[in-house]
Amino acid sequence: MQCFTRQGTKAEEKALDEESQRIAAENASRLGLQDDADLKFLLKGCSLCKVRSSSWKKDRFYKLQEDCKTIWYDSKKINRCAADNIFSIKDIECIRQGHESEGLKHHASDNPSNRCLSIIFKDYARTNLDLVAKSEADANHWVSGLNKVIKNSGSMSKIQKLEHWVSIRLQKADKNKDNMMTFEELKDFLHDINIEVEDLYAKELFKKYDQSGSNKLKKEEIEEFYKELTKQEEIDNAFIEYSGKDGTMTEAVLLKFLREKQKEDVGPEYAARLIEKYELNEIAKKDSKMTRDGFLMYLLSPEGNILNPAHKEVYQDMKQPLSHYFISSSHNTYLMVGQLNGPSSTEAYVKALSKGCRCMELDCWDGSDGEPVIYHGYTFTSKILFKDVIQAIKSYAFKASQYPVVLSLENHCSLEQQTMMAQHMKNILGDMLLTKPIDGKTEEFPSPEDLKGKILVKGKKLNGLNDSDDSVEAGDVSDEDEAAEIDNEAVQDQLKNKEKTAKLKLSKELSDLVVYCKSIHFPGFEEAKEQPFYEMSSFDENKAFRLAQESGHEFVLYNTQLLSRIYPAGGRIDSSNFKPMEMWNVGSQIVAMNFQTPCKEMDLYQGKFQENGNSGYILKPSFLLDKRSKFDPNSSTPGEWLKPKAFKVKVISAQQLPKANPSKTTSIVDPVVTVEVHGVADDNAEKQTQCIKNNGLNPQWNETFEFVVNVPELALIRFLVEDYDLISRNDFIGQYTLPFTSLQKGYRHIPLLSNSGDQHPSATLFVYTEVTEKVENA
């Protein structure tokens, strides 16, 4: 018996291994990597040395799981749940080979660079995974393999992502790995995909699709069962309305649909291109027709997205002066978490740059050994070397966007270390660093196009743009200490011991690197009329909001000729953010945010800057550029900005919503959708659907809301999906924000983004939108 049991166990293990290989092959095929040597290596796994510090280096076994979406690793922690030893590919921002992270630079410099790799996560709060492979070949397999999986997963169509999502959950529910599903397994599957179905209805459906009467659903029967659960009647109705008796749309009929429902001004060649691109049935495609499946593929495509695909590229005029643009900007960029303690990191600069940030802050202080450091002065945040930050900026400045980067220096250094800062910038950045007016432009700002690939320095300057005195090595300038504004008792106690002076000694070598962005105290709106164009002021949010409320029109005119920077108030020690809309409404170009903090305000920020190719530069509306503009965001004064639109949106349904709190494995979401309009004060509004109980798979609302948008060029639309809670605050599920002027009309799918701003693999909203002229003012 014992011998038989051992043989039985081995047979079972062999069967499970074969099934595991089959599943892995199926998922590899979906990714287009079925015969890829790197992927096969990752699926097999290997030992890698995990590096946390110079004294903490441990061997761990890592492998890509059969779903080709998650990585498992062994852990020696006691009482650790197996599920804790897994992380998802979708959480990875990038993989770097070599000593390309702070951890590997400092703690593994003695290891060969070609054996080192770092997995960088999207979440600011998540520490990089620094690893050293046993050989260069192993490191290459991991770097190349993971990059292929990430790239191919990202390039999958919405339908392919959906099929992969369903397949993984079916595999998870199939407990005995027989590639079939019992009724009990089916109930587990339904729970996992976030829907609760009454047992009686589930049994009826199970019986309906169990064609063989075996009390088990085969793969094709499961697929039919799933289609029944996820039917989208609105899509079917729209297709039926336009399709012919043969159940297809001709090219001419598709064109009619695009013009009548989608309000697209397109020609026959566009309709033909959609059929060629998205029709799955080769016979229908040959006949220039679109089936229902092809129609669904189109609606889930970039062309069917609510964001105008043309706005995903740089489409605006980039040859106007720099002051004519809103510029994506970060506050205290070096911080990974809060303002008082926690890590400062070069990684924070890399993450900000990857999100399209073009203006970053460097708080510079004297460090040991003559090397300046960056940290939040008077606090317990950690310190990083100035030169390491400049090196990181050089490496990543122009990967997400080719348009100029501005380094906003807050200088607290001695003359010697200021000179060292200047030397580091010149030596590391080389030709990237702008050290003199470009093409002799000294009367107005050059354009983002002129400054492509250039890094500008913003800071104090001893003289004007055209003035220079080589005999002067240093001079006095006003001291602007933003750190001194922190609303914290410990910080204020330190400030009492600081020598009280309104002046700072400035090194000429550092001063000379400031060309177009000279920092000065705000003199007042009237006095500012005489300022040269290259002088600019910074305002904390409290002062800026007060000026916007009390002198909105004057603030608009100020920003037509000068740059202004707005930053969070010192009381925001938790790194929270203010509402950026009011600052954009008065034309402020550099509205600096705490990028590390997921919040509604960052949703709005990233939503605005996703247009124009995520370049980090958005051309301001003409009424915020005109030096004689009458625009005041606080009044309804008639003018070119007042173009009232009636905005109607029907929230139809959602698909494949994630669980709001994955740790609550037994819960199923009760989704509710809020549609928000953000813009000038008169346009701000929001409306909410009813909540749908126990259905995150395919909830249906079919609720229509109407809004009036008076100043469309300043408006953002935000779609928010939450898990409704009667007792406490609703849990966030996903959101999507876009400029009103980038919104496409008609039937549109909306990709939902996570709290950190990354796209959920298959979660979408389905809506119908209309935008018409509003004759009378609202």
PASEZA-391392 format. One record per residue (C-alpha): x, y, z. Coordinates in steps of 0.2 Angstrom, whole numbers, padded with zeros to 4 digits, always signed. Layout:
<nodes>
XYZ;...
</nodes>
This chain:
<nodes>
+0000+0000+0000;+0014+0012+0004;+0022+0008-0012;+0006+0011-0021;+0003+0027-0012;+0020+0034-0017;+0017+0029-0035;+0000+0038-0034;+0008+0053-0027;+0021+0054-0041;+0008+0051-0054;-0002+0065-0047;+0013+0076-0046;+0017+0072-0064;-0001+0076-0069;-0001+0093-0060;+0016+0097-0068;+0010+0093-0085;-0006+0103-0082;+0005+0117-0075;+0016+0117-0091;+0000+0117-0102;-0007+0132-0093;+0010+0141-0095;+0011+0137-0113;-0006+0144-0116;-0002+0160-0107;+0014+0162-0116;+0005+0160-0132;-0006+0174-0128;+0009+0185-0125;+0017+0179-0141;+0031+0171-0132;+0027+0153-0134;+0045+0148-0139;+0054+0161-0130;+0070+0155-0121;+0070+0170-0109;+0052+0166-0104;+0055+0147-0102;+0070+0152-0090;+0059+0163-0080;+0045+0150-0078;+0058+0137-0072;+0065+0150-0060;+0082+0152-0051;+0091+0158-0036;+0095+0177-0035;+0104+0186-0021;+0092+0199-0013;+0102+0215-0007;+0095+0226+0006;+0111+0233+0014;+0129+0230+0014;+0126+0217+0028;+0110+0210+0022;+0111+0199+0007;+0101+0183+0006;+0098+0170-0008;+0080+0168-0013;+0072+0158-0026;+0062+0168-0039;+0051+0161-0053;+0037+0168-0065;+0021+0159-0061;+0011+0149-0074;-0001+0164-0077;+0014+0174-0084;+0008+0189-0073;+0015+0186-0056;+0032+0182-0048;+0034+0170-0034;+0048+0170-0022;+0053+0160-0006;+0054+0169+0010;+0061+0164+0027;+0050+0174+0037;+0040+0165+0050;+0021+0164+0049;+0022+0172+0032;+0007+0168+0021;+0011+0160+0004;+0001+0174-0005;+0013+0187+0003;+0027+0180-0007;+0020+0185-0024;+0020+0202-0034;+0012+0206-0050;+0020+0211-0066;+0008+0225-0068;+0016+0233-0052;+0033+0234-0060;+0038+0251-0068;+0054+0245-0076;+0069+0233-0074;+0087+0240-0074;+0102+0231-0077;+0119+0236-0068;+0122+0247-0053;+0107+0258-0058;+0098+0260-0041;+0103+0268-0025;+0104+0251-0016;+0115+0243-0029;+0127+0258-0030;+0129+0259-0012;+0128+0240-0006;+0134+0230-0021;+0147+0240-0030;+0159+0225-0028;+0148+0214-0038;+0150+0214-0057;+0138+0226-0065;+0132+0214-0078;+0125+0202-0064;+0115+0216-0055;+0097+0220-0059;+0084+0231-0050;+0065+0229-0051;+0057+0246-0049;+0039+0247-0043;+0027+0260-0048;+0021+0263-0030;+0032+0277-0022;+0030+0268-0005;+0037+0252-0012;+0056+0248-0010;+0065+0243-0026;+0070+0225-0027;+0089+0224-0029;+0096+0208-0035;+0112+0200-0040;+0112+0185-0051;+0124+0170-0051;+0130+0174-0069;+0128+0187-0082;+0117+0174-0092;+0105+0173-0078;+0104+0192-0076;+0101+0194-0095;+0087+0181-0095;+0078+0190-0081;+0080+0207-0088;+0076+0202-0106;+0062+0191-0101;+0053+0203-0089;+0054+0217-0102;+0046+0206-0115;+0032+0201-0103;+0029+0219-0098;+0030+0225-0116;+0019+0211-0124;+0006+0212-0110;+0004+0231-0113;+0002+0229-0131;-0012+0216-0130;-0029+0222-0136;-0043+0225-0123;-0051+0209-0129;-0035+0199-0127;-0032+0206-0109;-0050+0201-0105;-0047+0184-0111;-0031+0182-0101;-0040+0189-0086;-0054+0177-0087;-0042+0162-0091;-0032+0165-0075;-0047+0165-0064;-0054+0150-0072;-0037+0141-0069;-0038+0147-0051;-0055+0140-0049;-0051+0123-0057;-0046+0115-0041;-0042+0098-0047;-0035+0104-0064;-0046+0093-0075;-0049+0108-0086;-0068+0107-0082;-0078+0115-0069;-0091+0108-0056;-0105+0119-0049;-0095+0122-0033;-0080+0127-0043;-0091+0138-0053;-0097+0147-0038;-0079+0150-0033;-0075+0157-0050;-0090+0169-0049;-0084+0175-0032;-0067+0178-0038;-0073+0188-0053;-0082+0200-0041;-0100+0195-0043;-0113+0187-0032;-0127+0177-0041;-0141+0168-0032;-0139+0149-0032;-0155+0146-0041;-0151+0157-0055;-0133+0150-0056;-0139+0132-0056;-0151+0136-0070;-0137+0144-0080;-0126+0129-0076;-0139+0116-0082;-0142+0127-0098;-0124+0126-0103;-0120+0108-0097;-0124+0101-0114;-0116+0084-0110;-0126+0082-0093;-0110+0077-0084;-0112+0090-0070;-0096+0098-0077;-0094+0112-0089;-0081+0110-0102;-0070+0125-0108;-0081+0130-0122;-0097+0128-0111;-0088+0139-0098;-0085+0152-0111;-0103+0153-0116;-0108+0154-0098;-0097+0169-0096;-0104+0177-0111;-0121+0176-0104;-0116+0184-0088;-0107+0198-0097;-0119+0203-0110;-0119+0221-0114;-0137+0225-0121;-0133+0243-0125;-0119+0237-0137;-0130+0224-0145;-0144+0237-0147;-0132+0249-0155;-0126+0236-0167;-0143+0229-0171;-0149+0247-0175;-0137+0249-0189;-0133+0231-0195;-0142+0222-0209;-0151+0206-0210;-0135+0196-0211;-0130+0203-0194;-0116+0214-0201;-0112+0232-0204;-0106+0237-0222;-0093+0250-0224;-0106+0263-0228;-0117+0258-0213;-0102+0259-0201;-0098+0276-0208;-0116+0282-0205;-0114+0275-0187;-0098+0285-0184;-0105+0301-0191;-0122+0300-0182;-0118+0292-0165;-0100+0295-0163;-0101+0313-0171;-0084+0310-0180;-0081+0320-0196;-0073+0305-0205;-0073+0298-0223;-0075+0281-0230;-0057+0277-0229;-0058+0278-0210;-0072+0266-0209;-0063+0254-0221;-0047+0255-0209;-0057+0251-0194;-0064+0235-0202;-0047+0230-0208;-0040+0233-0191;-0053+0226-0179;-0064+0213-0189;-0060+0196-0183;-0070+0186-0196;-0059+0185-0212;-0074+0182-0223;-0083+0197-0217;-0067+0207-0218;-0064+0202-0236;-0082+0208-0240;-0078+0225-0231;-0091+0221-0217;-0090+0222-0198;-0098+0208-0187;-0104+0211-0169;-0087+0204-0162;-0077+0217-0173;-0089+0231-0167;-0085+0226-0149;-0066+0226-0154;-0068+0243-0161;-0077+0250-0146;-0063+0243-0134;-0049+0250-0145;-0040+0267-0144;-0052+0274-0157;-0066+0269-0146;-0058+0277-0130;-0066+0292-0123;-0049+0301-0125;-0046+0308-0143;-0032+0297-0150;-0025+0312-0159;-0022+0320-0142;-0011+0306-0136;+0002+0313-0148;+0010+0331-0147;-0003+0341-0157;-0002+0358-0150;+0009+0372-0157;+0026+0370-0147;+0034+0386-0154;+0027+0399-0143;+0036+0407-0128;+0039+0396-0113;+0027+0406-0103;+0012+0402-0114;+0012+0384-0107;+0006+0375-0092;+0021+0365-0086;+0020+0348-0076;+0029+0352-0060;+0034+0343-0044;+0036+0350-0026;+0050+0343-0015;+0053+0330-0028;+0066+0321-0018;+0053+0315-0005;+0046+0297-0006;+0033+0300+0007;+0030+0314+0020;+0038+0331+0023;+0045+0328+0040;+0053+0310+0040;+0056+0296+0028;+0067+0293+0014;+0074+0306+0001;+0079+0297-0015;+0085+0299-0032;+0072+0287-0037;+0058+0300-0034;+0066+0311-0048;+0065+0296-0060;+0047+0292-0055;+0042+0310-0058;+0051+0311-0074;+0043+0295-0080;+0026+0303-0077;+0030+0318-0088;+0036+0330-0075;+0046+0344-0082;+0050+0355-0067;+0058+0348-0051;+0063+0355-0035;+0081+0353-0027;+0083+0359-0009;+0102+0360-0007;+0111+0361+0009;+0130+0359+0014;+0135+0341+0016;+0150+0332+0023;+0167+0331+0013;+0163+0346+0003;+0148+0338-0006;+0131+0347-0006;+0116+0336-0001;+0097+0337-0005;+0084+0335+0009;+0070+0344+0017;+0079+0356+0029;+0076+0356+0048;+0067+0339+0046;+0072+0321+0049;+0071+0316+0030;+0086+0307+0024;+0100+0315+0014;+0105+0311-0004;+0120+0318-0014;+0117+0333-0025;+0128+0325-0039;+0118+0308-0038;+0102+0318-0041;+0110+0327-0056;+0116+0310-0063;+0099+0303-0061;+0091+0318-0070;+0103+0317-0084;+0099+0298-0087;+0080+0300-0087;+0076+0318-0091;+0071+0315-0109;+0064+0297-0109;+0046+0302-0107;+0047+0319-0116;+0060+0328-0126;+0054+0345-0120;+0064+0356-0108;+0067+0351-0089;+0068+0365-0076;+0078+0362-0060;+0071+0373-0047;+0085+0376-0034;+0082+0381-0016;+0099+0385-0011;+0105+0385+0007;+0123+0381+0004;+0140+0390+0008;+0149+0398-0007;+0161+0383-0008;+0147+0371-0010;+0137+0382-0022;+0152+0382-0033;+0153+0363-0031;+0134+0362-0037;+0138+0372-0052;+0153+0361-0057;+0143+0345-0055;+0129+0352-0066;+0141+0357-0079;+0152+0342-0078;+0138+0329-0078;+0125+0337-0089;+0137+0344-0102;+0128+0351-0117;+0111+0347-0110;+0113+0362-0098;+0108+0379-0104;+0121+0391-0099;+0117+0406-0110;+0102+0413-0120;+0098+0402-0134;+0099+0409-0152;+0102+0426-0144;+0084+0427-0137;+0085+0440-0124;+0068+0449-0126;+0056+0435-0123;+0056+0417-0119;+0062+0404-0131;+0049+0390-0135;+0048+0372-0129;+0053+0367-0147;+0068+0379-0146;+0073+0371-0129;+0071+0353-0134;+0083+0342-0124;+0089+0356-0113;+0089+0358-0094;+0087+0375-0087;+0091+0381-0069;+0079+0391-0059;+0086+0401-0045;+0094+0417-0038;+0104+0427-0050;+0117+0441-0046;+0113+0451-0062;+0101+0453-0077;+0101+0442-0092;+0113+0453-0102;+0123+0459-0087;+0139+0451-0082;+0154+0456-0071;+0168+0444-0071;+0177+0453-0057;+0163+0449-0045;+0165+0431-0037;+0149+0432-0026;+0136+0444-0020;+0121+0446-0009;+0103+0440-0014;+0087+0438-0004;+0085+0422+0005;+0069+0412+0001;+0067+0398+0013;+0052+0388+0009;+0057+0375+0022;+0055+0388+0036;+0036+0388+0032;+0033+0371+0038;+0020+0371+0052;+0028+0360+0064;+0035+0364+0082;+0051+0354+0080;+0055+0363+0064;+0051+0380+0071;+0062+0377+0087;+0077+0374+0075;+0073+0390+0066;+0074+0400+0082;+0093+0395+0082;+0096+0400+0064;+0105+0417+0062;+0091+0429+0057;+0096+0437+0040;+0087+0441+0024;+0102+0439+0013;+0111+0425+0006;+0129+0425-0001;+0127+0418-0019;+0142+0411-0029;+0144+0419-0047;+0147+0402-0054;+0130+0396-0048;+0122+0412-0053;+0128+0411-0071;+0119+0395-0074;+0102+0404-0071;+0097+0411-0088;+0078+0412-0091;+0071+0408-0073;+0078+0421-0061;+0069+0419-0044;+0064+0435-0035;+0051+0440-0021;+0034+0445-0028;+0034+0464-0028;+0015+0466-0031;+0005+0466-0047;+0008+0484-0051;+0026+0484-0049;+0028+0468-0058;+0022+0477-0074;+0040+0484-0075;+0049+0467-0072;+0059+0459-0086;+0051+0443-0093;+0064+0431-0086;+0061+0436-0067;+0048+0425-0059;+0041+0422-0041;+0035+0408-0031;+0019+0408-0020;+0013+0396-0007;-0004+0390-0010;-0012+0401+0003;-0005+0417-0004;-0009+0411-0022;-0027+0407-0018;-0030+0423-0009;-0023+0433-0024;-0034+0422-0036;-0049+0426-0026;-0046+0445-0022;-0037+0449-0039;-0041+0436-0051;-0040+0447-0066;-0024+0455-0061;-0016+0437-0058;-0022+0432-0076;-0013+0448-0083;+0003+0444-0073;+0004+0427-0080;+0002+0433-0098;+0020+0440-0096;+0029+0432-0082;+0031+0414-0075;+0024+0410-0058;+0026+0395-0047;+0014+0389-0034;+0018+0376-0021;+0009+0367-0006;+0008+0376+0010;+0019+0372+0025;+0005+0364+0034;+0004+0349+0022;+0017+0339+0032;+0008+0323+0026;+0012+0328+0008;-0006+0331+0003;-0010+0342-0012;-0021+0357-0015;-0033+0359-0030;-0023+0364-0045;-0038+0370-0055;-0039+0387-0047;-0021+0391-0051;-0023+0385-0069;-0038+0396-0070;-0028+0412-0067;-0014+0405-0079;-0001+0400-0067;+0011+0389-0077;+0021+0380-0064;+0009+0372-0051;+0020+0361-0041;+0012+0345-0033;+0017+0331-0021;+0019+0318-0035;+0021+0304-0022;+0004+0306-0014;-0011+0297-0023;-0026+0308-0022;-0040+0317-0031;-0029+0332-0034;-0016+0321-0043;-0029+0313-0053;-0034+0330-0060;-0016+0334-0063;-0011+0318-0072;-0028+0319-0081;-0024+0336-0088;-0006+0332-0093;-0010+0316-0102;-0015+0326-0117;-0002+0333-0130;+0007+0317-0129;+0011+0317-0111;+0025+0330-0115;+0023+0340-0099;+0018+0355-0108;+0000+0361-0112;-0003+0377-0122;-0014+0389-0112;-0030+0395-0120;-0028+0411-0130;-0038+0422-0117;-0024+0417-0104;-0011+0423-0116;-0018+0440-0121;-0010+0455-0112;-0026+0464-0113;-0037+0450-0108;-0053+0454-0098;-0055+0436-0092;-0058+0434-0073;-0061+0416-0067;-0072+0423-0053;-0085+0431-0064;-0096+0427-0079;-0090+0442-0090;-0094+0438-0108;-0079+0435-0119;-0071+0422-0131;-0069+0410-0116;-0088+0409-0113;-0093+0395-0125;-0107+0386-0115;-0109+0368-0119;-0123+0356-0114;-0114+0340-0109;-0124+0324-0107;-0117+0308-0101;-0126+0291-0100;-0117+0279-0088;-0121+0263-0095;-0111+0249-0087;-0094+0244-0080;-0083+0228-0084;-0071+0218-0073;-0070+0230-0059;-0056+0224-0046;-0060+0222-0028;-0059+0238-0019;-0049+0229-0005;-0040+0213-0011;-0037+0208+0007;-0055+0206+0010;-0057+0190+0000;-0075+0187+0004;-0081+0204-0001;-0089+0208-0017;-0090+0227-0022;-0106+0237-0023;-0101+0249-0037;-0107+0267-0038;-0101+0280-0051;-0098+0299-0049;-0096+0310-0064;-0087+0326-0059;-0084+0343-0069;-0069+0353-0063;-0066+0370-0070;-0071+0388-0066;-0082+0390-0051;-0098+0391-0061;-0094+0374-0069;-0089+0364-0054;-0102+0350-0052;-0104+0331-0049;-0118+0318-0050;-0119+0301-0044;-0127+0284-0050;-0137+0272-0039;-0126+0258-0031;-0127+0241-0039;-0126+0227-0026;-0114+0213-0026;-0108+0215-0044;-0091+0221-0050;-0091+0210-0065;-0104+0219-0076;-0115+0231-0066;-0128+0240-0077;-0134+0258-0072;-0141+0266-0088;-0142+0283-0079;-0141+0299-0088;-0134+0316-0081;-0133+0333-0089;-0121+0347-0085;-0117+0364-0092;-0099+0368-0096;-0097+0387-0098;-0078+0388-0100;-0074+0372-0109;-0055+0376-0112;-0052+0375-0093;-0063+0360-0089;-0059+0343-0084;-0071+0328-0083;-0068+0315-0070;-0076+0298-0069;-0075+0290-0052;-0080+0272-0047;-0081+0267-0029;-0087+0253-0018;-0102+0260-0009;-0102+0259+0010;-0117+0264+0020;-0108+0267+0036;-0091+0273+0032;-0082+0282+0018;-0083+0273+0000;-0068+0263-0005;-0059+0269-0021;-0060+0257-0036;-0054+0267-0050;-0055+0283-0059;-0052+0292-0076;-0049+0311-0079;-0047+0320-0095;-0049+0338-0103;-0066+0342-0108;-0059+0347-0125;-0051+0330-0128;-0067+0320-0124;-0074+0310-0139;-0093+0309-0141;-0104+0294-0143;-0102+0276-0136;-0086+0276-0127;-0076+0264-0116;-0066+0272-0102;-0051+0263-0095;-0050+0264-0076;-0034+0269-0067;-0028+0263-0050;-0025+0275-0035;-0007+0277-0041;-0013+0282-0058;-0009+0265-0067;-0022+0257-0079;-0031+0242-0072;-0028+0228-0085;-0046+0225-0090;-0058+0237-0079;-0068+0249-0090;-0083+0260-0089;-0095+0261-0104;-0104+0277-0107;-0113+0287-0121;-0109+0306-0122;-0116+0321-0131;-0109+0338-0132;-0120+0352-0139;-0120+0371-0140;-0129+0379-0126;-0137+0395-0132;-0141+0404-0116;-0129+0406-0102;-0131+0395-0087;
</nodes>
